[in-house]
């Protein structure tokens, strides 16, 4: 899709090929003072997942949660001390 967009930019909009960059996530484009651009390397990219406490969720925990959701496992807990039974005379 990106290559198709680059071809459209070149043919339909008249943008010179040297001014079109097809980049992946993490590609670095460097633009100097003379407004010349070039690919200058790559950086590591990816998502970071946080739980409701603000702690980072490890990839292992995330894979376990995905697996459990796909297996339709259900965990229930109950506290018997919280239950109250009232007898009405």
Biopython code that builds the backbone (N, CA, C, O; Angstrom):
import numpy as np
from Bio.PDB.StructureBuilder import StructureBuilder

atoms = [
    (1, "UNK", "N", (0.819, -1.193, 0.000)),
    (1, "UNK", "CA", (0.000, 0.000, 0.000)),
    (1, "UNK", "C", (0.867, 1.263, 0.000)),
    (1, "UNK", "O", (0.563, 2.221, -0.711)),
    (2, "UNK", "N", (1.944, 1.270, 0.792)),
    (2, "UNK", "CA", (2.795, 2.453, 0.844)),
    (2, "UNK", "C", (3.482, 2.703, -0.492)),
    (2, "UNK", "O", (3.631, 3.849, -0.917)),
    (3, "UNK", "N", (3.898, 1.633, -1.149)),
    (3, "UNK", "CA", (4.540, 1.778, -2.454)),
    (3, "UNK", "C", (3.540, 2.343, -3.463)),
    (3, "UNK", "O", (3.892, 3.186, -4.288)),
    (4, "UNK", "N", (2.309, 1.881, -3.394)),
    (4, "UNK", "CA", (1.259, 2.405, -4.272)),
    (4, "UNK", "C", (1.058, 3.902, -4.028)),
    (4, "UNK", "O", (0.917, 4.673, -4.977)),
    (5, "UNK", "N", (1.044, 4.310, -2.763)),
    (5, "UNK", "CA", (0.899, 5.731, -2.436)),
    (5, "UNK", "C", (2.081, 6.539, -2.963)),
    (5, "UNK", "O", (1.906, 7.671, -3.415)),
    (6, "UNK", "N", (3.276, 5.968, -2.907)),
    (6, "UNK", "CA", (4.457, 6.660, -3.423)),
    (6, "UNK", "C", (4.352, 6.847, -4.932)),
    (6, "UNK", "O", (4.697, 7.906, -5.457)),
    (7, "UNK", "N", (3.877, 5.824, -5.624)),
    (7, "UNK", "CA", (3.703, 5.942, -7.082)),
    (7, "UNK", "C", (2.660, 6.999, -7.433)),
    (7, "UNK", "O", (2.831, 7.756, -8.388)),
    (8, "UNK", "N", (1.573, 7.045, -6.654)),
    (8, "UNK", "CA", (0.553, 8.073, -6.876)),
    (8, "UNK", "C", (1.123, 9.470, -6.648)),
    (8, "UNK", "O", (0.846, 10.387, -7.422)),
    (9, "UNK", "N", (1.902, 9.632, -5.612)),
    (9, "UNK", "CA", (2.509, 10.938, -5.329)),
    (9, "UNK", "C", (3.405, 11.374, -6.473)),
    (9, "UNK", "O", (3.433, 12.551, -6.832)),
    (10, "UNK", "N", (4.136, 10.429, -7.044)),
    (10, "UNK", "CA", (5.041, 10.737, -8.143)),
    (10, "UNK", "C", (4.277, 11.057, -9.432)),
    (10, "UNK", "O", (4.546, 12.070, -10.079)),
    (11, "UNK", "N", (3.342, 10.211, -9.797)),
    (11, "UNK", "CA", (2.656, 10.362, -11.084)),
    (11, "UNK", "C", (1.552, 11.410, -11.058)),
    (11, "UNK", "O", (1.461, 12.233, -11.969)),
    (12, "UNK", "N", (0.726, 11.393, -10.043)),
    (12, "UNK", "CA", (-0.436, 12.277, -10.004)),
    (12, "UNK", "C", (-0.120, 13.667, -9.464)),
    (12, "UNK", "O", (-0.716, 14.655, -9.892)),
    (13, "UNK", "N", (0.820, 13.740, -8.522)),
    (13, "UNK", "CA", (1.106, 15.037, -7.888)),
    (13, "UNK", "C", (2.404, 15.664, -8.391)),
    (13, "UNK", "O", (2.695, 16.821, -8.087)),
    (14, "UNK", "N", (3.183, 14.903, -9.160)),
    (14, "UNK", "CA", (4.421, 15.442, -9.707)),
    (14, "UNK", "C", (5.551, 15.595, -8.705)),
    (14, "UNK", "O", (6.473, 16.379, -8.927)),
    (15, "UNK", "N", (5.492, 14.858, -7.609)),
    (15, "UNK", "CA", (6.567, 14.926, -6.607)),
    (15, "UNK", "C", (7.749, 14.099, -7.110)),
    (15, "UNK", "O", (7.572, 12.941, -7.487)),
    (16, "UNK", "N", (8.961, 14.681, -7.122)),
    (16, "UNK", "CA", (10.126, 13.928, -7.594)),
    (16, "UNK", "C", (10.386, 12.691, -6.736)),
    (16, "UNK", "O", (10.220, 12.718, -5.516)),
    (17, "UNK", "N", (10.793, 11.616, -7.390)),
    (17, "UNK", "CA", (11.037, 10.344, -6.699)),
    (17, "UNK", "C", (12.021, 10.495, -5.539)),
    (17, "UNK", "O", (11.874, 9.828, -4.515)),
    (18, "UNK", "N", (13.032, 11.371, -5.691)),
    (18, "UNK", "CA", (14.036, 11.543, -4.631)),
    (18, "UNK", "C", (13.444, 12.167, -3.369)),
    (18, "UNK", "O", (14.058, 12.122, -2.303)),
    (19, "UNK", "N", (12.239, 12.754, -3.494)),
    (19, "UNK", "CA", (11.587, 13.379, -2.344)),
    (19, "UNK", "C", (10.515, 12.496, -1.713)),
    (19, "UNK", "O", (9.795, 12.936, -0.817)),
    (20, "UNK", "N", (10.411, 11.262, -2.173)),
    (20, "UNK", "CA", (9.403, 10.337, -1.644)),
    (20, "UNK", "C", (10.113, 9.239, -0.863)),
    (20, "UNK", "O", (11.042, 8.607, -1.365)),
    (21, "UNK", "N", (9.672, 9.022, 0.358)),
    (21, "UNK", "CA", (10.245, 7.980, 1.197)),
    (21, "UNK", "C", (9.158, 6.986, 1.600)),
    (21, "UNK", "O", (8.116, 7.376, 2.127)),
    (22, "UNK", "N", (9.403, 5.726, 1.355)),
    (22, "UNK", "CA", (8.506, 4.667, 1.826)),
    (22, "UNK", "C", (9.167, 4.107, 3.076)),
    (22, "UNK", "O", (10.212, 3.461, 3.000)),
    (23, "UNK", "N", (8.553, 4.359, 4.224)),
    (23, "UNK", "CA", (9.170, 4.022, 5.512)),
    (23, "UNK", "C", (8.349, 2.992, 6.268)),
    (23, "UNK", "O", (7.128, 2.915, 6.134)),
    (24, "UNK", "N", (9.047, 2.213, 7.055)),
    (24, "UNK", "CA", (8.421, 1.297, 8.006)),
    (24, "UNK", "C", (8.464, 1.945, 9.379)),
    (24, "UNK", "O", (9.179, 2.926, 9.586)),
    (25, "UNK", "N", (7.702, 1.400, 10.316)),
    (25, "UNK", "CA", (7.737, 1.894, 11.689)),
    (25, "UNK", "C", (9.163, 1.761, 12.215)),
    (25, "UNK", "O", (9.759, 0.688, 12.133)),
    (26, "UNK", "N", (9.701, 2.833, 12.747)),
    (26, "UNK", "CA", (11.048, 2.821, 13.296)),
    (26, "UNK", "C", (12.097, 3.411, 12.382)),
    (26, "UNK", "O", (13.217, 3.658, 12.829)),
    (27, "UNK", "N", (11.778, 3.651, 11.104)),
    (27, "UNK", "CA", (12.739, 4.288, 10.204)),
    (27, "UNK", "C", (12.941, 5.740, 10.614)),
    (27, "UNK", "O", (11.994, 6.430, 10.990)),
    (28, "UNK", "N", (14.186, 6.190, 10.537)),
    (28, "UNK", "CA", (14.515, 7.575, 10.873)),
    (28, "UNK", "C", (14.790, 8.329, 9.586)),
    (28, "UNK", "O", (15.598, 7.895, 8.766)),
    (29, "UNK", "N", (14.123, 9.450, 9.411)),
    (29, "UNK", "CA", (14.371, 10.341, 8.284)),
    (29, "UNK", "C", (15.058, 11.578, 8.840)),
    (29, "UNK", "O", (14.539, 12.241, 9.738)),
    (30, "UNK", "N", (16.220, 11.878, 8.303)),
    (30, "UNK", "CA", (17.008, 13.024, 8.757)),
    (30, "UNK", "C", (16.923, 14.129, 7.709)),
    (30, "UNK", "O", (17.152, 13.884, 6.525)),
    (31, "UNK", "N", (16.594, 15.337, 8.143)),
    (31, "UNK", "CA", (16.514, 16.493, 7.247)),
    (31, "UNK", "C", (17.557, 17.502, 7.711)),
    (31, "UNK", "O", (17.531, 17.948, 8.858)),
    (32, "UNK", "N", (18.484, 17.862, 6.809)),
    (32, "UNK", "CA", (19.560, 18.787, 7.187)),
    (32, "UNK", "C", (19.157, 20.242, 6.921)),
    (32, "UNK", "O", (18.023, 20.521, 6.533)),
    (33, "UNK", "N", (20.096, 21.156, 7.135)),
    (33, "UNK", "CA", (19.825, 22.584, 7.000)),
    (33, "UNK", "C", (19.458, 22.953, 5.565)),
    (33, "UNK", "O", (18.659, 23.864, 5.344)),
    (34, "UNK", "N", (20.032, 22.257, 4.596)),
    (34, "UNK", "CA", (19.715, 22.524, 3.187)),
    (34, "UNK", "C", (18.401, 21.873, 2.753)),
    (34, "UNK", "O", (18.080, 21.860, 1.564)),
    (35, "UNK", "N", (17.652, 21.343, 3.692)),
    (35, "UNK", "CA", (16.367, 20.676, 3.443)),
    (35, "UNK", "C", (16.516, 19.416, 2.599)),
    (35, "UNK", "O", (15.610, 19.051, 1.851)),
    (36, "UNK", "N", (17.657, 18.758, 2.721)),
    (36, "UNK", "CA", (17.893, 17.481, 2.061)),
    (36, "UNK", "C", (17.541, 16.379, 3.058)),
    (36, "UNK", "O", (17.993, 16.398, 4.203)),
    (37, "UNK", "N", (16.738, 15.428, 2.616)),
    (37, "UNK", "CA", (16.296, 14.349, 3.501)),
    (37, "UNK", "C", (16.945, 13.034, 3.084)),
    (37, "UNK", "O", (17.219, 12.805, 1.906)),
    (38, "UNK", "N", (17.185, 12.173, 4.079)),
    (38, "UNK", "CA", (17.712, 10.839, 3.804)),
    (38, "UNK", "C", (17.322, 9.919, 4.950)),
    (38, "UNK", "O", (17.078, 10.366, 6.071)),
    (39, "UNK", "N", (17.267, 8.627, 4.651)),
    (39, "UNK", "CA", (17.047, 7.644, 5.711)),
    (39, "UNK", "C", (18.325, 7.546, 6.517)),
    (39, "UNK", "O", (19.409, 7.369, 5.962)),
    (40, "UNK", "N", (18.193, 7.663, 7.836)),
    (40, "UNK", "CA", (19.377, 7.734, 8.690)),
    (40, "UNK", "C", (19.450, 6.594, 9.697)),
    (40, "UNK", "O", (20.220, 6.676, 10.654)),
    (41, "UNK", "N", (18.682, 5.550, 9.511)),
    (41, "UNK", "CA", (18.756, 4.423, 10.433)),
    (41, "UNK", "C", (17.386, 3.984, 10.903)),
    (41, "UNK", "O", (16.350, 4.344, 10.344)),
    (42, "UNK", "N", (17.433, 3.186, 11.960)),
    (42, "UNK", "CA", (16.198, 2.642, 12.530)),
    (42, "UNK", "C", (16.291, 2.679, 14.049)),
    (42, "UNK", "O", (17.377, 2.642, 14.628)),
    (43, "UNK", "N", (15.123, 2.752, 14.675)),
    (43, "UNK", "CA", (15.030, 2.619, 16.118)),
    (43, "UNK", "C", (14.062, 1.488, 16.443)),
    (43, "UNK", "O", (13.218, 1.125, 15.624)),
    (44, "UNK", "N", (14.193, 0.939, 17.644)),
    (44, "UNK", "CA", (13.276, -0.120, 18.083)),
    (44, "UNK", "C", (11.930, 0.511, 18.408)),
    (44, "UNK", "O", (11.856, 1.520, 19.110)),
    (45, "UNK", "N", (10.874, -0.091, 17.891)),
    (45, "UNK", "CA", (9.521, 0.383, 18.176)),
    (45, "UNK", "C", (8.672, -0.782, 18.663)),
    (45, "UNK", "O", (8.968, -1.941, 18.374)),
    (46, "UNK", "N", (7.636, -0.473, 19.387)),
    (46, "UNK", "CA", (6.722, -1.490, 19.869)),
    (46, "UNK", "C", (5.817, -0.907, 20.930)),
    (46, "UNK", "O", (6.022, 0.211, 21.403)),
    (47, "UNK", "N", (4.830, -1.669, 21.290)),
    (47, "UNK", "CA", (3.886, -1.208, 22.290)),
    (47, "UNK", "C", (4.304, -1.606, 23.687)),
    (47, "UNK", "O", (4.973, -2.620, 23.887)),
    (48, "UNK", "N", (3.907, -0.806, 24.642)),
    (48, "UNK", "CA", (4.113, -1.105, 26.053)),
    (48, "UNK", "C", (2.746, -1.146, 26.700)),
    (48, "UNK", "O", (1.978, -0.190, 26.599)),
    (49, "UNK", "N", (2.438, -2.241, 27.361)),
    (49, "UNK", "CA", (1.133, -2.394, 27.993)),
    (49, "UNK", "C", (1.258, -2.124, 29.497)),
    (49, "UNK", "O", (2.210, -2.566, 30.139)),
    (50, "UNK", "N", (0.287, -1.396, 30.044)),
    (50, "UNK", "CA", (0.242, -1.087, 31.474)),
    (50, "UNK", "C", (-1.039, -1.660, 32.056)),
    (50, "UNK", "O", (-2.075, -1.689, 31.392)),
    (51, "UNK", "N", (-0.961, -2.118, 33.309)),
    (51, "UNK", "CA", (-2.187, -2.574, 33.965)),
    (51, "UNK", "C", (-2.814, -1.405, 34.715)),
    (51, "UNK", "O", (-2.334, -0.275, 34.624)),
    (52, "UNK", "N", (-3.878, -1.675, 35.450)),
    (52, "UNK", "CA", (-4.611, -0.594, 36.111)),
    (52, "UNK", "C", (-3.847, 0.067, 37.253)),
    (52, "UNK", "O", (-4.249, 1.131, 37.724)),
    (53, "UNK", "N", (-2.750, -0.546, 37.708)),
    (53, "UNK", "CA", (-1.935, 0.077, 38.751)),
    (53, "UNK", "C", (-0.831, 0.945, 38.167)),
    (53, "UNK", "O", (-0.135, 1.644, 38.903)),
    (54, "UNK", "N", (-0.666, 0.906, 36.855)),
    (54, "UNK", "CA", (0.383, 1.679, 36.212)),
    (54, "UNK", "C", (1.663, 0.892, 36.004)),
    (54, "UNK", "O", (2.639, 1.425, 35.475)),
    (55, "UNK", "N", (1.672, -0.374, 36.414)),
    (55, "UNK", "CA", (2.855, -1.218, 36.232)),
    (55, "UNK", "C", (2.884, -1.759, 34.801)),
    (55, "UNK", "O", (1.841, -1.990, 34.189)),
    (56, "UNK", "N", (4.076, -1.952, 34.292)),
    (56, "UNK", "CA", (4.236, -2.505, 32.948)),
    (56, "UNK", "C", (3.901, -3.993, 32.979)),
    (56, "UNK", "O", (4.379, -4.730, 33.841)),
    (57, "UNK", "N", (3.076, -4.424, 32.031)),
    (57, "UNK", "CA", (2.687, -5.828, 31.924)),
    (57, "UNK", "C", (3.696, -6.532, 31.028)),
    (57, "UNK", "O", (3.934, -6.111, 29.896)),
    (58, "UNK", "N", (4.283, -7.601, 31.539)),
    (58, "UNK", "CA", (5.282, -8.325, 30.760)),
    (58, "UNK", "C", (4.624, -9.048, 29.587)),
    (58, "UNK", "O", (3.417, -9.288, 29.583)),
    (59, "UNK", "N", (5.433, -9.384, 28.607)),
    (59, "UNK", "CA", (4.923, -10.066, 27.427)),
    (59, "UNK", "C", (4.365, -11.444, 27.783)),
    (59, "UNK", "O", (3.398, -11.898, 27.171)),
    (60, "UNK", "N", (4.964, -12.108, 28.762)),
    (60, "UNK", "CA", (4.501, -13.432, 29.180)),
    (60, "UNK", "C", (3.099, -13.335, 29.773)),
    (60, "UNK", "O", (2.228, -14.139, 29.441)),
    (61, "UNK", "N", (2.878, -12.361, 30.643)),
    (61, "UNK", "CA", (1.560, -12.168, 31.253)),
    (61, "UNK", "C", (0.534, -11.819, 30.184)),
    (61, "UNK", "O", (-0.590, -12.322, 30.204)),
    (62, "UNK", "N", (0.924, -10.961, 29.257)),
    (62, "UNK", "CA", (0.011, -10.576, 28.190)),
    (62, "UNK", "C", (-0.378, -11.772, 27.336)),
    (62, "UNK", "O", (-1.552, -11.927, 26.998)),
    (63, "UNK", "N", (0.577, -12.619, 26.980)),
    (63, "UNK", "CA", (0.276, -13.817, 26.189)),
    (63, "UNK", "C", (-0.638, -14.754, 26.967)),
    (63, "UNK", "O", (-1.543, -15.354, 26.388)),
    (64, "UNK", "N", (-0.410, -14.888, 28.288)),
    (64, "UNK", "CA", (-1.286, -15.725, 29.115)),
    (64, "UNK", "C", (-2.716, -15.194, 29.116)),
    (64, "UNK", "O", (-3.668, -15.967, 29.007)),
    (65, "UNK", "N", (-2.865, -13.885, 29.238)),
    (65, "UNK", "CA", (-4.208, -13.289, 29.257)),
    (65, "UNK", "C", (-4.911, -13.477, 27.916)),
    (65, "UNK", "O", (-6.110, -13.753, 27.876)),
    (66, "UNK", "N", (-4.175, -13.329, 26.828)),
    (66, "UNK", "CA", (-4.757, -13.547, 25.503)),
    (66, "UNK", "C", (-5.187, -15.004, 25.357)),
    (66, "UNK", "O", (-6.274, -15.292, 24.857)),
    (67, "UNK", "N", (-4.323, -15.919, 25.799)),
    (67, "UNK", "CA", (-4.633, -17.348, 25.709)),
    (67, "UNK", "C", (-5.879, -17.682, 26.525)),
    (67, "UNK", "O", (-6.762, -18.396, 26.048)),
    (68, "UNK", "N", (-5.954, -17.168, 27.753)),
    (68, "UNK", "CA", (-7.116, -17.448, 28.601)),
    (68, "UNK", "C", (-8.391, -16.877, 27.996)),
    (68, "UNK", "O", (-9.451, -17.496, 28.088)),
    (69, "UNK", "N", (-8.300, -15.708, 27.382)),
    (69, "UNK", "CA", (-9.502, -15.112, 26.794)),
    (69, "UNK", "C", (-9.987, -15.916, 25.594)),
    (69, "UNK", "O", (-11.189, -15.983, 25.338)),
    (70, "UNK", "N", (-9.066, -16.524, 24.862)),
    (70, "UNK", "CA", (-9.454, -17.317, 23.710)),
    (70, "UNK", "C", (-9.965, -18.695, 24.110)),
    (70, "UNK", "O", (-10.742, -19.307, 23.378)),
    (71, "UNK", "N", (-9.536, -19.181, 25.260)),
    (71, "UNK", "CA", (-9.983, -20.484, 25.750)),
    (71, "UNK", "C", (-11.282, -20.387, 26.537)),
    (71, "UNK", "O", (-11.838, -21.405, 26.950)),
    (72, "UNK", "N", (-11.765, -19.178, 26.744)),
    (72, "UNK", "CA", (-13.003, -18.931, 27.486)),
    (72, "UNK", "C", (-12.963, -19.479, 28.908)),
    (72, "UNK", "O", (-13.940, -20.049, 29.392)),
    (73, "UNK", "N", (-11.824, -19.300, 29.571)),
    (73, "UNK", "CA", (-11.719, -19.699, 30.977)),
    (73, "UNK", "C", (-12.400, -18.645, 31.841)),
    (73, "UNK", "O", (-12.345, -17.452, 31.543)),
    (74, "UNK", "N", (-13.031, -19.092, 32.896)),
    (74, "UNK", "CA", (-13.690, -18.186, 33.819)),
    (74, "UNK", "C", (-13.207, -18.506, 35.220)),
    (74, "UNK", "O", (-13.212, -19.666, 35.631)),
    (75, "UNK", "N", (-12.791, -17.488, 35.953)),
    (75, "UNK", "CA", (-12.385, -17.647, 37.347)),
    (75, "UNK", "C", (-13.372, -16.872, 38.209)),
    (75, "UNK", "O", (-13.666, -15.706, 37.946)),
    (76, "UNK", "N", (-13.873, -17.528, 39.228)),
    (76, "UNK", "CA", (-14.790, -16.874, 40.154)),
    (76, "UNK", "C", (-14.244, -17.021, 41.555)),
    (76, "UNK", "O", (-13.635, -18.034, 41.899)),
    (77, "UNK", "N", (-14.465, -16.015, 42.347)),
    (77, "UNK", "CA", (-14.046, -16.072, 43.739)),
    (77, "UNK", "C", (-15.185, -15.639, 44.633)),
    (77, "UNK", "O", (-16.019, -14.824, 44.239)),
    (78, "UNK", "N", (-15.221, -16.174, 45.814)),
    (78, "UNK", "CA", (-16.263, -15.802, 46.769)),
    (78, "UNK", "C", (-15.677, -15.795, 48.165)),
    (78, "UNK", "O", (-14.803, -16.596, 48.495)),
    (79, "UNK", "N", (-16.163, -14.895, 48.961)),
    (79, "UNK", "CA", (-15.734, -14.798, 50.350)),
    (79, "UNK", "C", (-16.933, -15.174, 51.212)),
    (79, "UNK", "O", (-17.910, -14.430, 51.295)),
    (80, "UNK", "N", (-16.846, -16.336, 51.851)),
    (80, "UNK", "CA", (-17.995, -16.825, 52.628)),
    (80, "UNK", "C", (-18.267, -15.956, 53.841)),
    (80, "UNK", "O", (-19.401, -15.911, 54.318)),
    (81, "UNK", "N", (-17.261, -15.267, 54.351)),
    (81, "UNK", "CA", (-17.486, -14.441, 55.538)),
    (81, "UNK", "C", (-18.325, -13.209, 55.219)),
    (81, "UNK", "O", (-18.879, -12.583, 56.123)),
    (82, "UNK", "N", (-18.420, -12.859, 53.944)),
    (82, "UNK", "CA", (-19.199, -11.682, 53.566)),
    (82, "UNK", "C", (-20.680, -12.004, 53.388)),
    (82, "UNK", "O", (-21.499, -11.093, 53.270)),
    (83, "UNK", "N", (-21.029, -13.274, 53.368)),
    (83, "UNK", "CA", (-22.417, -13.660, 53.160)),
    (83, "UNK", "C", (-23.167, -13.573, 54.495)),
    (83, "UNK", "O", (-22.650, -13.970, 55.540)),
    (84, "UNK", "N", (-24.370, -13.057, 54.439)),
    (84, "UNK", "CA", (-25.192, -12.943, 55.647)),
    (84, "UNK", "C", (-26.522, -13.641, 55.398)),
    (84, "UNK", "O", (-27.134, -13.489, 54.341)),
    (85, "UNK", "N", (-26.945, -14.390, 56.367)),
    (85, "UNK", "CA", (-28.235, -15.063, 56.254)),
    (85, "UNK", "C", (-29.133, -14.525, 57.381)),
    (85, "UNK", "O", (-28.758, -14.520, 58.554)),
    (86, "UNK", "N", (-30.293, -14.085, 56.995)),
    (86, "UNK", "CA", (-31.224, -13.550, 57.967)),
    (86, "UNK", "C", (-32.473, -14.411, 57.973)),
    (86, "UNK", "O", (-33.045, -14.714, 56.926)),
    (87, "UNK", "N", (-32.891, -14.805, 59.190)),
    (87, "UNK", "CA", (-34.117, -15.579, 59.327)),
    (87, "UNK", "C", (-35.195, -14.657, 59.866)),
    (87, "UNK", "O", (-35.008, -14.011, 60.896)),
    (88, "UNK", "N", (-36.318, -14.596, 59.173)),
    (88, "UNK", "CA", (-37.407, -13.739, 59.598)),
    (88, "UNK", "C", (-38.486, -14.621, 60.220)),
    (88, "UNK", "O", (-38.936, -15.585, 59.602)),
    (89, "UNK", "N", (-38.907, -14.286, 61.466)),
    (89, "UNK", "CA", (-39.951, -15.044, 62.168)),
    (89, "UNK", "C", (-41.306, -14.559, 61.780)),
    (89, "UNK", "O", (-42.310, -15.078, 62.269)),
]
sb = StructureBuilder()
sb.init_structure("model")
sb.init_model(0)
sb.init_chain("A")
sb.init_seg("    ")
for serial, (resi, resn, name, xyz) in enumerate(atoms, 1):
    if name == "N":
        sb.init_residue(resn, " ", resi, " ")
    sb.init_atom(name, np.array(xyz, "f"), 0.0, 1.0, " ", f" {name:<3s}", serial, name[0])
structure = sb.get_structure()
